[in-house]
Amino acid sequence: MMPLGMARVGEVNVIRRITGRDEVRQHLAEMGFVVGEEVRVVCELSGNLILSVKDSRVALDKSMAMRILV
């Protein structure tokens, strides 16, 4: 497992685990980041990641992406 923040652009990964407080995990789940879901790094802009998850594009800052293990 590695943090999503370290994944390469264009790479498709499966979410294995989400770390952090309950509120953080709930917030990520509401955006579609749940265990077993595929996620792809679309691009990286000034420390933020644009991610494709569940047919949506979501921007996450790198510290948040580091909580998602793939």
N, C-alpha and C positions, 0 to 999 in steps of 0.2 A: 504494500500500500504506500501511496505517496499523497501529499496534499495537492489538491486541484490547482493551486497557485503555481505549482512546478510543472504542470502539463504543458506540452507543446501546442502551438496554434495548429488547428486542423485535426488534432487527435481526438478520437471518440473514446470516452472512458465510462465506466459504470461506477456509480456512487456506492461505496462499501460501508462508510460510516460517517457520521457527522458529530463533531465534538463541540463542546461549549455548554453554556447554561441552557436551561430549558427554554427560556424566552428566545435565545438565539436560534436554537434548533427549530422551534415553532415558526419563527419568522422565515427561515430558509425553506421549511416545508411548505409554507404558504406560497412561496415563489416557485415551487416545483422541484426543489432539491430534496428528494427522498431516496432512501436506500433502495438500490436496484434499478434506479432510473439512469438512462444514458445521458451524458452531458458532453458537449463539444466546446472547446475553446475556439471562438470565432476570431478574436484578435485581442491585442493588448494595447491599451492607450494610457500613457502617463500613469502607470502603476495600477490601473483598473483593468479588469478582464471583462470582455463581452462574451457571454456564454449562451449557447443554444441548449435549451432544456424543454422538453414537452412542447415542441413546435413554437416556442417563444424565444425571444432574445432578451437576456437579462444582463445588466451591468452590475458587477460586484467589485468592491475594492479588494486588494490583494490579501489583506488581513482576514477578511471574511472567507475568501476562497481557500485560505490555508486551513480552515476548520473543516472543510469537506475532503474526506479521504477517498481516493479512487484506486 
